[in-house]
Amino acid sequence: MLELSGIIILGILAQWFAWKFKIPAILPLILIGLFVGPIASEYLSDDGYKWIEPIWNGKKGLFPGDGLYYFVSLAISVILFEGGLTLKLKEIRNISGVITKLISLGSLVTFFAGAFAVHYIFDLDFELSFLFSALIIVTGPTVITPILRNIPLKKDVSTVLKWEGILIDPIGALVAVLVFEFIFVGGGGGFTKTALIEFAKIILFGCTFGFAFAHALHFLIKQKLIPHYLMNVFSLSAVLGVFVLSDSFAHESGLLAVVVMGMVLGNKNGSYLKEVLYFKESLSVLLISVLFILLAANIDFDNLLLLVNWKTALLFAVVVFIIRPLGVFLSAYGSSLTFNEKLFISWVGPRGIVAAGIASLFGSKLMAEDVVNANYITPLVFMIVLGTVLLNATTARYFAKLVGVFLKDSRGILIVGASPVSRLIGKYLVDNQRHVVLIDSNQNNVKKAQEMGLEAFNTDIYSETLEDNIELNDVGFLMALTGSADINNYAINKFSEQFGEKGTFRLITADEINDPEKSPKEGLFSQTSDFNSLTKVARNYPTIHEIELNDRKHFEELIEIANTDENIIPLLIKDHKGVLEIISSYNKKDTKIEKGFRLVYLGKPLRN
């Protein structure tokens, strides 16, 4: 009981530590596992036993016999199902050529080059070498996001890294599963006719069960045959059931089935999908926390010693400094990315949770079958995972500055709310070369914004996922434009430090209009403009105008006219170079005004 509770407590503390210091959770999780496992047994325990012993002589411990293998299999199935849910086919069709090539050509480069590298450096046979290379294809958003979250990058660079991580996670896992099955059914003795038949059965049953049960679950939920309070746990039981059922028809086809099931459900237009995904994310956090402490603790000290030689350093260097750059530069050939941008993308390639988890699963399975040199798989993959995460977590920010892809000036604008007013202002800002992101919990507002060509996300302001959005890493201005004073205030209080370093603004309320003494420093536009007045003007005069200014006196005269005319609302000041400054309702005395500057306003036309 002490060990079980200790694993959960240590796992959640590791997750908190990772969140607090903005590092990938996999790093503290594996380090804790190594500490309470092989390191404790070698240096800290008087009797030579691990503080946490997943398996003890194959019979005792937390998971006697094959218990750990079964637990890892089920946990990985849930994690891979969640990964499949995030893979949208429309995103694959619409993404740029660089990302498409990275997840196809780049994966092939890693697959073949990695296999040859480990084969000739560690003298592993080609079957195990290709399994190793398949496992290190995966990067994953759980390791990319924390590293890039606080690095303001050029948008093309962050977009490539973000989508590579999201798309390659289930794809890389699928490749690893298929390679393992091809090796396993061959018994390590070559690809016989029987092995090919078994491999075909795995693909057939895995794809069939995944596809069929995804549609069945979708039908049951859409027809409201499953009550809302059971939907998440029913989905979980369905995933586990499909995994076990597929595995019973074709041994080791379960992982393929859950990946396919997740991919099919992820591309359904079901309103339930977000809720199921949130539940699976929460469950995955717990499973990952427990899983990786167990897996790292299960590594024997003797297996760690296999890596203490020059071959390990050479393999790591080849993977990081040769194979990754080769895949990136070949994939980005002929694209609009600059040499330095390609160089930075090459540098940031941390391997993730799926790679480590499946490596431990397959490694233990092959060792149980007495496959020669199978004991190298898990420690080698763990070495690549830990090494790349540690390298990128500590150097990505400095390397971005070194190669010139670090944005020194965060000029992006986050607009909370995608109402007609927000869409008008956002469109004007985008037309004037500003990066603008709108967020709203109303799907209809988001859809209309996207139809206007605006970057908009359907998200809840109270959701923690907003802080993980790499698309916002160049945002320095925050504008809260919703009709709810509570939401506007919450946005200001929670996100001003992260997204409002250059300026944080919100609409004033009706009470603040009636009492100028209450005018907040972060008030937007004018002392007479709240959400209702903005909405009314946008409905009657849905046009943003510009008028050239002669001097400060002219500016103040126009502001006075706007204050007395409910159909005119000043928004921005544009200087000679086209740089825009947001007008605050609080104090306009310090606003720099010169001849040739322009006042940007919403409403009926002003006379010059």
N, C-alpha and C positions, 0 to 999 in steps of 0.2 A: 504493500500500500504506500509506503514511504517513497519507493522508487517511482511509482505511477504518478503520484501527486507531485513529486519533485520535477518530473519531466514536464508536466503541464505548466507548473509555476515558472520553471526556468525558461520554457518556450515562450510564454507570454511576456516575461521580463525581457527576453531577447528581442521580441517584436517591438516592445515599447522603446527599448534602447535604440533600435534601428530607426524608429520613427523620430525619436528625440534628436538624434545626431544625423538624420537624413542619409543613412547608409542602407544598402540592401540587407534585408533581414537574414538572408542566407549566410552572411558572414558571421555574425555572433552565434547563430544557431549551430553551425558546424564546429566553430571553435569551442563552444560549450560541450558539444558532444565528444569532441576529441579529448577535452580536458577531463570529463567525468568517465571516459572510457579508457582508451589505450594509454594516455599519459598518466592518469591516476593509477592504473594497474602497474605501471612500470616504476613510477617515481614516488607515489604518495601512499600506496596501500602496503601495509606490512605483510599481508598474505598474498599479494600479487593479483588480487581480484579487482575488477573494475567497480567503481562506485555505482554505475548503472550497467547492468549486465543483461543485454537483450536475449542472448542465448548462452547457456552454460552447459558445456559438454553435450550440446544437442538435446538435452533432456530437461535441464533446470533453467531458471531465469524467468524473465517476464514472458517470453514466448518460447516455450519448450518445443522441440521438434521443428516442424515446418510452420509454427505459428507466426513467426516474424515475417516469413515469406508471404503468407496469406494476408497479414495485416498491411504490409507494404503494397501488395497487389491491389487490394481494395482502396487504399488511400490514393495510390497513383491513378486509379480509374476515375475517382472523383475529381482529382486535379486536372486530368486530361479532358474530362467531360467539360469542365469549366473553360479550359482553353479552347475547346471546339466551339463553345457558345459564342466566343468573341470573334470567330473567323467569319466575316461577311463576304459572300461571293461578289457582291456589287463593289466592295472596296478593292478586291483583286482586279476587277475589270477596269476600274477607273483610276487606279493609282498610276504614278509615273513609271516610266520604263526602268528607272534606276532601282526602285523597290522591287519591281517584278523580277529583274535580273538578279538582285541580291538574294531573293528567296529561291531562285531556280539555279542560275549559273553560279552564284556565290556558294550555294549549298553543295553543288557538284564539285567545285574546286576544293572545298573543305573536306568533302567525303573522300575524294581520291588522293589528294595531297596529304591529308592527315593520315590516311591508311598507310601510304608508302613511308611517311616519316616514322611512325611508330613501329612499322615492320623492320625497317633497317636500323633504327636506333636501339630498340629493345629486343629485336629478333623474335617478335611474336609472329605466329602464322597469319596469313592474310585474312582468315575468317575472323579472328579476334581483332585484327587491325582495322578491318572495315566496321566492326561493331563499335570500336573506340571512336573512329572518325564520324560515324553516324551520331553518336551521343554528343559530340562537341559541336555539332551544327547549331544546336539550339542556343539562342540568347535569352529572349523572354522579357516581357514588360516589367516583371517584378524586380529585375536587377537593373534594367535600363532606366526606369523612371526615377528611382531615388538618386541615381548618379547625376542625371540631367536636370532634376527638378529645380535646382538653384543655380544653374549655369545658363545665363541668357545667351542664346545662340541665334545665328541667322536661321530664319524660318525653314528654309530648304533642308538644312542640316538636321535640325530637330525632328522634322517630319519624316525624313528617311529613317533615322534611328528609331523613332517611335513605331512606325508601321512595320519595319523589319522585325522588331521584337514581338509585336502582336501576331503577325502572320506566320513567322517562322517557328513559333512555339508549338502549335499542334502539328504543323507540317514536319518539323524536325523530329518530334516524338513519333509520328507515323513512320518515318523512314527508319528510325531506330528499332521500332517494333518489328517492322518487316524484315530488317537485316537479321535481327535476333532469331526470328522464327525460321528464316531460311537456313541459318546456321544450326539451330537446335534440331530441326527435323532431319537435318543431314547427319546428325550424330557426331559431327566433327570429322567425319570420314569421307567427305566429298559430297557433291550434289548429285545424288542418285535419282533414278526415276521415282522411287518412293518418296524421296524428299521433295521433289517437285510437285507430286500429287498432294502431299500434306500441306505444302506451302499454298497451293491453289485453294485447298479447303479452308485454310485460315483466312485468306482474302475473301473467299465466297461467303463464308458464314459470318465473318466480322462485318463486312459491308452490308449483307442482307439483314442481319439482326439489328444492326445500328440504324439502318434506313427504315425498316419496318416499325420498330418500336418507337422511334422518334415520331413518326406520323401517328401512331396509335396514342401516344401520350398527348400529342398536340390535339388530337380529336377529342379525347376525354376532357381535357381542360377547356377547350372551346365550347363544348356542349354542356359545360357546367355539371359534369357527372362526378367531379371531385370537389368537395367543399373547399372554400378558400383557406380555412385554417389547416387543412391537410395537404394543400398543394405542394409546398416545399418538401415536406417529409415524404410525400408520395413520389415526387420526382426523384428524391434521393434513393428511395427503395427501388424505383424503376431502373436507375442507373446501375445499382448493385445487382439487381436481378438480371439485367441484360448482360452484364459482365460475366456472371456465373453461368447463365444459360448458354451463351455463345461459347464459353470455355469448355462446357460439357460436350458440345457437338464437335468442336475442333480445338484441341488443346492449344492454349496460349493465344486464342483469337479474341479474347475478351477486351484487351486494351484497344485493339483496332475498332471493335464494335462501339465502345463508349466515345471514342474520338469522332467516328462517323455520326453517332447519335447526337453529340453536341453540335457538330457542324450543321446537320439538318435542322435541328431545333433553332439554332442561332440565326438561321436565314428565314424563319417563319415570322410573319408580322403579327405576333401575339402580344397583347398588352401585358400578359403575365410574365413575359420573358425577363423584364428588368428585375422583377421581384425574385424570380427563381435565380437569376444571376447574382443578386445581392446575397441571397441565402448561401449559394454555393461559394461565394467569395469569403463569407464569414466562416463557413465550415472549412474551407481550404486553409485559412489562416491557422485554425486549430490543428488540422491534420499536418500541415507543413511544420508547425512548431514542434509537434511530437515526433514526426517522421524523421526530421533531419538530426535531431539530437540522438535518436535511436540508431540511425544509420551510421553516423559518425562514431558513436560509442561502440558500435559493433565491429568496427575495423580493429584488427589485431595489430599490436605494436610491431610484430615481425613484418606485416605487410607495409606498414609505414616505412620501415627500414629499407624496403625495396626501392624507395624513391630517393634515398640519401646517396646520390652519386651524380656524376657529371651528366649522365644520360638524361636525367629528369630536367635539368636546367636547359640542356640542348633542345629537348622536345618542346618545352615551354616557349623557348625563344623562336623555334621554327613556327609554332602555331600562331604566336602573337605578332612576330615581326616579318614573317614571310607569307604564311598561308592566308591570314586575314587580309593584309594589304593587297595580295594578289587577287583575291576574290572581289574586293571592293573596287579596285582600279579596273578590272575587266568588266565588272557590272556597270560601272559609271562611265565607261569609255563612250565618248561622243555626247555626253550629257552637258547640261549647263553648269554643273558643279565645277568649281575651281580646283586647282591642284591641292591647295591647302585644306579645302573642305573635304576632299577625298581622303586626305591624310588624317584629318581628325576622325572621320567615320571609321577609318582603318584602325585607329587607336582605341576606339570605344567598341569593344566586342566582348563584354563579360558573359560567361556562360551561366546558366541559371538553374533554378530549382528542378525543372523537369530533367535536365541532364544528370544532375547528381542523384535524383531519386531513381530514375530508370537504370542508371549505372549500377547502383547498389542492388536493385532488384535482379537485374540480369547477371551481375557478377556472382551473387550468392547462388543463383540457380545453376550457373555453369560450373561453379566450384562443387556444388552438390553432385553434379554429374561427372566429377573428376576430369573436367576438360583441362588439358595442359595449359599452364600459364594464365588460367582464368582469374587467379588471385591478383593479377596486375590491373584488371579493368576498373574496379571500384577506386583504388587509391590513385590511379592515373587520372581518371576523370575528376575526382575530388581535387586533385592538385591543379588541374586546369581551371576548375570552377573557383577555388579559393584564390589562386594566383591572379586570374583576370579580374575578379571582383575587387580584390585588394589594390591591384595596380590602377584600375580605372577610377575607383572611389577616391584614391589619394592624389591622382595626377590629372584627371580629366579637366578640371578647372584651369590649372596652370598650362596644360597643353593647348587648351582652347585659346588662351591669351597669347601663347607662343606662336601659334600658326595664324592668328588673326581672325578667328571665327567667333570670338567673344564679343558680344554687343556691349560696348562701353556705355551706351545711352539707351535705356529702355523706353522707347517711345510708343510702344503698343498701348491700346486702350481697351479695357474690359468694361463693357456696358451691362449692368445687371437689369434685365428686363428687355423684352423684344417687342414691345407695343409699337403701334404705328409711329409714335414720336421717336422711339429709339431706333426704329428702322430708317427713318428719314435722316436722323443725325448720323447714324452709322454709315449709311450710303454716301453721304457727303464726305465724311472723313476718309472712307476708302477711296473715293474718287480723287482725294487730295493726298494719296500715297501714305496713308496711315494704316497700320495693321490694327484691325478692330475685331474683337470677339464679343458676340452677344450671347448671354445665357438666360434661359427662362424655363420655368417648369411647365409652361403651357406649350404643348406640342404644336398646336395650330400657329401660334406666334413664331415659333422656331421655323416651321415649314415655310411660312411666308417670307421670313428673313432669308432663308436659303434660296428661295425662288428669285430673290433680288440679287443673288450672287454674294450674299454676306456669309461670313463664317459664324455659325450659330450652333449652340449645343442645347439639347433638352436635358437640363439638370436641375436638381434641387439646391438652392443656396445653402441649405443646412447639411448637405452631403459632404463627407470628407473627401470624396473623389475629386472635387474641384481643385484641391491643392496639389493633386498628383498630375494634373493635366499639363503635359509638356508643351502643348500649343500655346500656353500662356507664359512661357518663360521669358518673353521679351516685353511683357506688359509692365508699364510703369505708371499708368493712370487708371483710376477707378472711378466710374460714374454710375451711381445708383439711381435709376430712372423708373422705378416701379411706382404703382399707385398705393403701396403699403408703406407707411412710415416705419413700421416695425422691421420690415424686410430691408429697407434702405439703411436704417440704423445698424442692423445686424451685419449687413455687408461691410459697412464702414468700419465697425468695431473689429470684425474678424479678419478682414482681408486687406486693410489699409497698409499694413507693414509689408505684406508679400506682394501685392499688386498695385499699391498706390504710393510708391516711393517718390514719384515725381509730382503727384497731386491726387488728392482724394476728395470727391465731391458727391453730394446727394441733393435731391430736390427738397426745397423747403416745404413745410406743412402749412395748412390753412391758418393755424394758430400763429405761426411765425410771420405770416403775411400781415396779420392784424396787429402784431406787436413787433415793430422793427427792432426793439431792444433785444429780442430773442433771436435775431438773425444769426445763424451759426457760421463759423469760419469756413466750413466746407459747403456752404450753400451754393447752389448752381444758378447761373444765368442772371436772374434779377430778383429784387425783393418782392415782386408782384406775380411771380410765376411758380405755381405749384403744378402737380400732375394734371389736375382737372383743366386748368387754363391752357397748359401745353397741348393737351389732347384736343381741346376745342379749337385752338388755332390751327393745329395740324389737320384737323378735319375740314375747316373752312378755307385754309390757305396752305395746302400741302407742298410748299415750295420753300427752299432755303436760298436766300439772296445774299449778294455781297454789295457793299457800297464803299467807295473810296473815301478815305478820311484826309482832311487837310491838316489838322493839328489836334492837340488834346481838347481844346475848347469845342471843336466841331464834334469830337467823340462824345463829350459830356452832353452836348445839346441833343444829339441823337438818342443817347441813353435816357434823357429826360422825356423825350417824345415817346419812347418805348414804354416808360413807366406810366404814362398817362393814356396810352392806347392799348387796350387789352388784346388787340390783334397783331401786335408786334412784340417779339421776344428775342432779345440779343443772345447770341450763343458763343461766338468765338471772335478772336482777333487774328487776322492773317498778316504777317509782315512781308517785306519786300521779297524774301526768298521762298515764300509760301509756307513758312512755319506757322503752325496754328497754336494759339494759346486759349485755354478755356476761360470764359468769363465767370467770375465768382460774384455771388450776390452780396458778399460781405463787404468788400472794399475794392473800389476800382481806382483809388487815388494813385496806387503804385504801379498801375498798368502802363507799360511803355507804349507811347503813341508817337508816331512820326508821320510826316506827309508821305502819302503813298500806301500807308497801311490800309487794310480793309476791315470793315465791320461785317461779320457774318451773322445773319439773323433769320428767324422763321416768321412768316406771316405775310401781310400785305406789303407791297413795295413802298419804300421810303423815297422821298424826293431829296436829291443832293443839294 
